[in-house]
Amino acid sequence: MIPQKRLVLSSPLLEIMISRLCQQLIENHQDFSNTVVMGLQPRGIHFAERIVKELREITGQNILLGHLDATFYRDDFRRRETPLVPNKTNVPFIIEGKKVILIDDVLASGRMVRAALDAMTAFGRPKVVELLVLIDRRYNRELPIDPDYVGMQVSTVESQRVQVEWKEQGFEADHIWLVD
């Protein structure tokens, strides 16, 4: 059976959503001098880079950005038939005492966020961690993790997945699809 794809969101609404999320961050953080942003590998980094780029343009501040890979912190790491391939972690700063904004593209079960929280401890103990996601897949949570900032909530069933395509990945345009 051929998977069915339904378009959930594309440009220019995606740019509007990113601008709205940036305004919420500015409202809550104001001065980003004690705040860092960490994009969750692999797809959350593209979203994090877009958020930080816009925040820098609006505020004129140099907001620190890191890329975090939580592959080896996943609770299903050794339960898979094929080995997971890690991505590069690039966190060129210490997060001790900082406000951390963890960014991912899609929040589903919450297990990847839990793994990211464990992975972050290698870089210090943050003062506070906030979660910003582009898509919150309602009804799929396995852990009690909720985002602080949400681009859009999408109601899904377990057999569906959300596919985010970024221009930075080589796609012609940005698209968010619901795939059956």
HELIX and SHEET records of a PDB file:
HELIX    1   1 LEU A   13  HIS A   29  1                                  17    
HELIX    2   2 PHE A   32  ASN A   34  5                                   3    
HELIX    3   3 GLY A   44  THR A   59  1                                  16    
HELIX    4   4 THR A   71  TYR A   73  5                                   3    
HELIX    5   5 ARG A  111  MET A  120  1                                  10    
HELIX    6   6 THR A  121  PHE A  123  5                                   3    
HELIX    7   7 LYS A  167  GLN A  169  5                                   3    
SHEET    1   A 3 LYS A   5  SER A  10  0                                        
SHEET    2   A 3 HIS A 175  VAL A 179 -1                                        
SHEET    3   A 3 ARG A 161  GLU A 165 -1                                        
SHEET    1   B 5 LEU A  64  LEU A  68  0                                        
SHEET    2   B 5 THR A  35  LEU A  40  1                                        
SHEET    3   B 5 LYS A  99  LEU A 107  1                                        
SHEET    4   B 5 VAL A 128  ARG A 138  1                                        
SHEET    5   B 5 TYR A 149  SER A 155  1                                        
END                                                                             
